[in-house]
Amino acid sequence: MMDKIVVLDFGSQYSHLICRRIRDFSVYAELLPFDTSLENIKKLNPKGIIFSGGPSSVYDSNAPVPDGKIFQLNVPILGICYGHQIIVNNFGGKVKRANKEYGSSVLTIDNNSDILNGIGDSVRAWMSHGDEAENVPEDFEIIGHTESSRSAAIANKQKTVFGIQFHPEVVHTEKGTEILKNFVLDVCYANPDWTMEKFVENAVENISKVEGNVLCGVSGGIDSTVTALLIHKAIGNRLKCVFVDNGLLRLNEAEEIENMFKNNFEVDFTKIDGQEQFLSKLNGVIDPEEKRKIVGKEFGNIFTKFSKENGQFTWLAQGTLYPDVIESGVSKGPASVIKTHHNVGGLPELHLKVLEPLRDLYKDEVRKVAKIIGIPQDLIMRHPFPGPGLAVRIIGEVTKNKLDITRLASKIVEEELQHADLYDKVWQAYAAIGDDKAVGVVGDERKYGNIVMIRIVDSIDAMTADWTRLPNELIEKISNRITNEIDDVTWVSYVVSSKPPATIEPQ
């Protein structure tokens, strides 16, 4: 059995990043709701437990707190921000409201052993809090401080309980990764035995035990493709793959996906043309949530019909990833729901058992799996594409003209990134369009045309993302091509909002 670190989620926007950083050490980390029972935590037999940050105050009557007996497990515990305050409060210290501290502060190291080993005399640490420890509990020592936070890092080395007021999981904290690594490897003594090779081996073994036939919806993206190939590796011809052309795909994408599956993979593959069905239902619909629901419902209708006409199926396979679970609110933590249409919650009931072999993986881990099972490199590095397709890249009603513009403009973006050898270096790149228009000058004439928005972001797992700083000359080239090659476009804008506060897709 592999070693595990449990991360209890108290509602921080950074909770998932803690897990992500730990997995980089080849140690499995799992995000659980803060109120997970002691019994269920014990079943996981964690080597260590981390309390995330959160928006609450420990002195509030309804403050989220873990089971108090968790401190009796004799398992190393690290509290981050709000988690730090939970530890202070639990062991008899005092937490008070303080001046809000948001941003970078200099953390001075008072004791460079254990979690702060090898960090140096001082580092810049990212703060995001409005409370602080006024009194440190007995038997705890201060191991780090900032100018405004006297007890920014504390430790009870006998109990192996640590609290830090700052966020080591964010890139803004210098040597934050080293701090987490110290806790996981040197305090918890977790073995780095979480590898994608072992994941593939275990996944195939577990899937081979399922009984009955499996229906898998494939989109051509890396998630559903890896899902299909893992299942096929385990159960062979008991798997049937269905690809639906919903009319919301990128330029020439339907043909490319069909050719890719038929030329590279030995799976039972069926293509269904659902363009008219989807687009007719979306006609006149403006609300983004309604569009997502319609797309999910129509996918469900098509899969239901296919399953009835093509034999008995026991399972519906989906390419659900760990961030999908978290953002869809299925993790049951206090974090806000970001996605309403996704595999984990957006499809109607098909009366089939759900098979989600990638449910515990992040996107970059899926790409490692893809390489192990022999998926071509160009597919591995293919940019993610949303389940509802271009419906969420078109603001307002989905029309033929908007679809045409979005497809052509997105193709131009991709081509120029490829020419600049940047396509594989960014996470996602596309063009979006809304209903706003702007005046332009074409030749000697004034023209009222569409505004195209270019969105290019860098990310690791899509949970957070930063807008890509492209060379100005490249942005100019993309803009010129779009306005010259697409008649109805007069303006091109470049989106410079990161996630958070924005999302990667506009709707």
C-alpha positions in Angstrom: 0.0 0.0 0.0 1.4 3.4 -1.0 1.9 6.2 1.5 -0.6 9.0 1.6 -0.9 12.6 2.9 -4.4 13.8 3.7 -5.2 17.4 3.1 -8.3 18.7 4.9 -10.1 21.4 2.9 -11.3 24.4 4.9 -12.3 26.4 1.9 -9.1 27.9 0.7 -8.8 28.7 -3.0 -5.3 27.1 -2.7 -6.3 23.8 -1.1 -5.8 21.8 -4.3 -2.4 23.3 -4.9 -1.2 21.7 -1.7 -2.1 18.2 -3.1 -0.5 19.2 -6.4 2.8 20.2 -4.9 3.0 17.0 -2.8 2.4 14.8 -5.8 5.4 16.4 -7.4 7.4 14.6 -4.7 5.9 11.3 -5.9 3.8 11.1 -2.8 0.0 10.6 -3.1 -2.0 13.4 -1.6 -5.8 13.5 -1.3 -8.1 16.5 -0.6 -10.9 15.7 1.8 -13.6 17.9 3.4 -12.7 19.3 6.7 -15.4 17.4 8.5 -14.3 13.9 7.2 -14.9 11.5 10.1 -12.0 10.3 12.1 -12.9 6.7 11.1 -12.6 7.5 7.4 -9.3 9.3 8.0 -7.9 6.3 9.9 -8.9 4.0 7.0 -6.6 5.9 4.7 -3.7 5.4 7.2 -2.1 8.7 6.3 1.6 9.4 7.0 0.7 13.0 7.7 -2.3 15.5 7.7 -2.4 19.0 6.4 -5.0 21.6 7.3 -5.6 24.1 4.5 -6.3 27.7 4.7 -9.9 29.1 4.6 -12.0 32.3 4.8 -13.3 31.7 8.4 -12.2 32.8 11.8 -11.6 30.2 14.5 -13.4 32.3 17.1 -16.7 32.3 15.1 -19.5 30.1 16.5 -19.9 28.4 13.2 -16.2 28.1 12.3 -15.3 24.8 10.5 -13.2 22.6 12.7 -11.9 19.0 12.3 -12.7 16.2 14.7 -10.7 17.1 17.8 -9.5 13.5 18.2 -7.4 14.0 15.0 -4.7 15.4 17.3 -4.5 12.1 19.1 -3.6 10.0 16.0 0.1 10.5 16.6 0.4 11.6 13.0 2.4 14.7 12.0 0.1 17.7 11.3 0.9 20.9 9.4 -1.6 23.8 9.6 -1.5 26.5 6.9 -3.0 29.9 7.5 -6.5 29.1 8.9 -5.1 25.6 9.6 -2.3 27.3 11.6 -5.0 29.1 13.7 -6.9 25.9 14.3 -3.8 24.4 15.8 -3.2 27.5 18.0 -6.8 27.5 19.2 -6.9 23.8 19.8 -3.8 23.7 22.0 -4.9 26.6 24.2 -3.4 29.6 22.4 -5.3 32.7 21.4 -6.2 33.9 17.9 -7.3 37.5 17.4 -8.4 39.7 14.6 -5.5 41.6 13.1 -4.8 44.0 10.3 -5.3 42.2 7.0 -2.1 41.1 5.5 -2.2 40.2 1.8 0.9 39.8 -0.3 4.5 39.1 0.1 6.3 39.4 3.5 9.9 38.6 4.6 9.8 35.5 6.8 12.8 35.4 9.2 13.8 31.9 10.2 14.3 31.5 14.0 14.9 27.7 13.9 16.1 26.1 10.7 15.4 22.5 11.6 12.5 20.2 10.6 10.1 21.9 8.1 12.4 25.0 7.8 15.5 22.9 7.2 17.7 24.3 4.4 15.5 27.4 3.9 18.2 29.9 4.9 18.0 32.9 7.2 15.0 34.5 5.5 12.6 34.1 2.5 9.7 35.9 1.0 6.4 34.3 2.0 2.9 34.9 0.7 0.4 36.1 3.3 -3.4 36.1 3.0 -5.1 36.5 6.4 -7.0 38.8 8.7 -6.4 36.9 11.9 -3.2 36.0 13.8 -2.0 34.1 16.8 -1.8 36.5 19.8 -0.6 33.9 22.2 1.3 30.8 21.2 0.2 27.6 23.0 2.5 26.1 25.7 5.0 23.5 24.4 5.1 25.3 21.1 8.1 27.4 19.9 8.2 30.1 17.4 10.4 29.0 14.5 9.7 31.9 12.1 8.4 35.4 12.1 7.6 38.4 9.9 7.5 42.1 10.7 3.8 42.0 11.3 3.3 38.4 12.4 5.4 37.4 15.5 4.4 33.8 15.2 4.3 33.2 11.5 5.7 29.6 12.0 5.4 27.5 15.2 6.3 24.0 16.1 5.6 21.4 18.8 8.4 19.0 17.8 7.5 16.4 20.4 4.0 16.0 18.9 5.3 16.8 15.4 2.6 19.5 15.0 3.5 22.6 12.9 1.7 25.8 12.0 2.5 28.4 9.4 0.6 31.6 8.8 1.8 31.9 5.2 1.0 29.8 2.0 4.0 27.5 1.0 1.8 26.0 -1.8 1.8 29.2 -4.0 4.6 30.1 -6.2 4.9 33.5 -4.6 6.5 31.9 -1.5 10.2 31.4 -2.0 11.2 27.8 -1.2 7.6 27.0 -0.4 8.0 23.7 -2.2 11.0 22.8 0.0 9.0 23.5 3.1 6.3 21.1 2.0 8.9 18.6 1.0 10.5 18.8 4.4 7.2 18.1 6.1 6.2 15.2 3.8 9.6 13.4 3.4 11.6 14.4 6.5 8.9 14.8 9.1 6.2 12.3 7.9 8.8 9.9 6.4 6.4 9.3 3.4 7.8 7.0 0.8 7.9 8.6 -2.8 6.1 5.6 -4.3 3.3 7.4 -6.3 4.2 6.9 -9.9 2.2 6.8 -13.1 3.7 3.4 -14.0 2.2 2.0 -10.8 -1.1 3.9 -11.5 -1.4 2.3 -14.9 -0.7 -1.2 -13.5 -3.3 -0.8 -10.7 -5.9 0.8 -13.0 -5.8 -2.0 -15.5 -6.0 -4.6 -12.8 -9.0 -2.9 -11.2 -10.8 -2.3 -14.4 -10.3 -5.9 -15.5 -12.5 -6.9 -12.6 -15.6 -5.0 -13.8 -18.4 -7.1 -15.2 -20.5 -6.3 -18.3 -20.0 -4.0 -21.3 -18.7 -0.4 -21.1 -19.9 2.6 -23.1 -17.3 5.4 -23.3 -17.9 8.8 -24.8 -14.8 10.1 -26.4 -14.2 13.7 -27.4 -10.8 13.4 -29.0 -9.2 15.0 -26.0 -6.5 13.5 -24.0 -8.7 12.7 -20.9 -11.4 10.6 -22.7 -8.8 9.0 -25.0 -6.6 7.8 -22.1 -9.8 6.6 -20.4 -10.8 4.6 -23.4 -7.4 3.0 -24.0 -6.9 2.1 -20.3 -10.3 0.4 -20.3 -9.6 -1.3 -23.6 -6.3 -2.6 -22.3 -8.2 -4.1 -19.4 -11.4 -5.6 -21.0 -10.8 -5.5 -24.8 -13.9 -5.7 -27.0 -16.3 -5.3 -24.1 -15.7 -1.6 -24.6 -17.5 0.6 -27.2 -16.4 4.1 -27.9 -18.9 6.8 -29.1 -17.9 10.1 -30.6 -20.6 12.8 -31.0 -20.2 15.6 -33.5 -22.3 18.2 -31.8 -21.6 21.1 -34.2 -19.7 22.9 -31.5 -16.2 21.6 -32.4 -13.1 23.3 -33.7 -12.4 23.6 -37.5 -12.3 20.2 -39.1 -12.1 18.6 -35.7 -14.7 15.8 -36.3 -12.8 14.4 -39.2 -9.5 14.6 -37.4 -10.8 12.7 -34.4 -12.4 10.0 -36.5 -9.1 9.5 -38.5 -7.0 9.5 -35.3 -9.0 6.7 -33.7 -9.3 4.6 -36.8 -5.6 5.0 -37.7 -4.0 4.7 -34.2 -6.2 2.7 -31.9 -7.8 -0.7 -32.1 -11.0 0.2 -30.3 -14.6 -0.2 -31.3 -15.4 3.3 -32.5 -18.7 4.9 -33.6 -19.2 8.4 -34.8 -22.6 10.0 -34.4 -23.7 13.2 -36.2 -25.7 15.3 -33.7 -25.1 18.8 -35.2 -28.7 19.6 -36.0 -29.9 18.1 -32.7 -27.6 20.3 -30.6 -27.7 23.5 -32.5 -31.5 23.5 -32.8 -31.9 23.2 -29.0 -29.4 26.0 -28.5 -31.2 28.3 -30.9 -32.1 31.6 -29.1 -30.5 30.5 -25.8 -28.4 33.3 -24.2 -27.9 32.2 -20.6 -24.5 30.4 -20.2 -25.8 28.0 -17.5 -28.8 27.1 -19.7 -26.5 26.4 -22.7 -24.3 24.1 -20.5 -27.4 22.2 -19.3 -28.8 21.8 -22.9 -25.5 20.4 -24.1 -25.3 17.9 -21.2 -28.9 16.8 -21.7 -28.4 16.2 -25.4 -25.3 14.2 -24.8 -27.3 12.1 -22.4 -30.1 11.6 -24.9 -27.7 10.4 -27.5 -25.9 8.0 -25.2 -29.2 6.7 -23.9 -30.4 6.0 -27.5 -27.1 4.4 -28.4 -27.1 2.1 -25.4 -30.7 0.9 -26.1 -29.9 0.2 -29.8 -26.5 -1.5 -29.3 -26.8 -4.1 -26.7 -26.6 -4.2 -22.9 -24.2 -1.8 -21.2 -23.4 -1.9 -17.5 -21.0 1.0 -17.3 -20.6 4.5 -18.6 -16.9 5.5 -18.8 -16.0 9.2 -18.3 -12.7 11.1 -18.5 -13.3 12.9 -15.2 -10.2 14.4 -13.6 -9.4 15.4 -10.0 -9.9 19.2 -10.7 -13.2 18.4 -12.3 -14.4 16.7 -9.1 -13.2 19.7 -7.0 -14.6 22.4 -9.2 -18.0 20.7 -9.6 -18.5 20.6 -5.9 -18.5 16.8 -5.7 -15.5 16.8 -3.3 -18.0 18.0 -0.7 -15.6 20.6 0.6 -16.6 24.2 1.3 -15.1 25.5 -1.9 -17.5 27.2 -4.4 -18.8 25.3 -7.4 -17.2 26.6 -10.6 -18.4 24.1 -13.2 -22.1 23.1 -13.5 -21.7 21.1 -16.7 -19.2 18.4 -16.5 -18.9 14.6 -16.5 -19.2 14.5 -12.7 -22.4 16.3 -12.5 -23.8 17.5 -15.8 -25.1 14.5 -17.6 -28.6 13.1 -17.0 -29.1 9.7 -15.3 -28.4 6.9 -17.8 -29.1 4.1 -15.4 -25.5 2.9 -15.8 -22.7 2.6 -13.3 -20.1 5.2 -13.7 -16.5 4.2 -14.4 -13.9 7.0 -13.9 -10.4 5.6 -13.9 -8.7 9.1 -14.1 -10.7 10.6 -11.2 -7.7 10.9 -8.9 -5.4 12.5 -11.5 -4.4 16.0 -12.6 -4.0 16.8 -16.2 -0.2 16.6 -16.3 -0.4 13.2 -14.6 -2.8 12.1 -17.4 -0.3 13.2 -20.0 2.3 11.0 -18.3 -0.1 8.1 -18.4 -0.7 8.8 -22.1 3.0 8.5 -22.8 3.3 5.3 -20.9 0.4 3.6 -22.9 1.7 4.8 -26.3 -0.5 7.7 -27.3 1.1 9.9 -30.1 2.9 13.0 -28.8 0.8 15.4 -30.9 -2.4 14.2 -29.1 -0.7 14.3 -25.7 0.1 18.0 -26.1 -3.2 18.9 -27.7 -4.8 21.7 -25.8 -7.8 21.0 -23.6 -11.2 21.6 -25.0 -14.4 22.2 -22.9 -17.1 19.6 -22.8 -19.8 22.1 -24.1 -17.4 23.0 -26.9 -17.7 26.4 -28.6 -21.0 27.0 -26.8 -18.9 28.4 -23.8 -16.6 30.4 -26.1 -19.5 32.2 -27.7 -21.1 34.8 -25.4 -24.8 35.1 -26.0 -26.7 33.1 -28.6 -24.8 30.4 -30.6 -25.2 31.3 -34.3 -23.6 30.0 -37.5 -21.8 33.3 -38.0 -20.3 33.2 -34.5 -19.3 29.6 -34.9 -17.6 30.3 -38.2 -15.7 33.3 -36.8 -14.7 31.5 -33.6 -13.4 28.4 -35.6 -11.4 30.4 -38.1 -9.9 32.8 -35.5 -9.0 30.0 -33.2 -7.3 28.2 -36.1 -5.2 31.3 -36.8 -4.2 31.5 -33.1 -3.1 27.9 -33.1 -1.2 28.2 -36.4 0.8 31.2 -35.3 1.7 29.6 -32.0 2.9 26.6 -33.8 5.0 28.7 -36.2 6.5 30.4 -33.2 7.2 27.1 -31.5 5.0 28.1 -28.6 1.9 25.8 -29.0 3.3 23.1 -26.7 4.5 25.7 -24.2 1.1 27.1 -23.3 -1.8 25.4 -21.6 -4.7 26.7 -23.8 -5.2 29.1 -26.7 -8.4 30.0 -28.5 -10.6 32.8 -29.8 -13.9 33.8 -28.3 -16.7 36.1 -29.5 -19.7 37.9 -28.1 -22.4 40.2 -29.3 -20.4 43.5 -29.0 -19.4 45.2 -32.2 -17.0 48.0 -33.0 -16.4 50.3 -35.9 -13.4 49.6 -38.1 -12.0 51.0 -41.3 -11.7 48.5 -44.2 -10.0 50.1 -47.2 -11.7 53.5 -47.5 -14.9 52.4 -45.8 -16.1 52.4 -42.2 -17.4 49.0 -41.1 -19.4 47.8 -38.1 -17.9 44.4 -37.3 -17.4 41.8 -34.5 -14.9 41.9 -31.7 -12.8 38.8 -31.3 -11.2 38.0 -27.9 -7.9 36.0 -27.8 -7.4 33.9 -24.7 -4.0 32.3 -24.1 -3.1 31.0 -20.6 -0.3 29.1 -18.8 -1.3 26.5 -16.3 -0.4 23.1 -14.8 -3.7 21.7 -13.9 -6.4 24.3 -14.9 -7.2 25.0 -11.3 -5.3 28.2 -11.6 -4.0 29.9 -14.7 -2.1 33.0 -15.7 -2.4 34.9 -19.0 0.5 34.2 -21.3 2.9 37.1 -22.0 3.3 36.7 -25.8 5.8 38.9 -27.7 4.0 42.0 -29.0 5.0 41.2 -32.5 3.2 37.8 -32.3 0.0 39.4 -30.9 0.1 41.9 -33.7 0.5 39.1 -36.3 -2.4 37.2 -34.9 -4.6 40.3 -34.9 -3.7 41.3 -38.4 -4.4 37.8 -39.8 -7.8 37.7 -38.0 -9.0 41.1 -39.3 -7.6 40.5 -42.8 -8.9 36.9 -43.2 -12.3 37.1 -41.5 -14.6 39.6 -43.1 -16.9 40.3 -40.2 -14.1 41.1 -37.6 -12.9 44.7 -37.1 -11.4 44.5 -33.6 -9.2 41.9 -31.8 -8.6 42.1 -28.0 -6.1 40.1 -25.9 -7.5 38.9 -22.5 -5.1 39.6 -19.6 -7.2 38.2 -16.7 -5.8 35.3 -14.7 -7.7 32.5 -12.8 -8.7 33.5 -10.2 -10.5 35.9 -10.4 -11.4 34.9 -14.0 -12.0 31.4 -15.4 -10.2 30.0 -18.4 -13.4 29.8 -20.5 -15.6 32.9 -20.8 -18.8 31.1 -20.0 
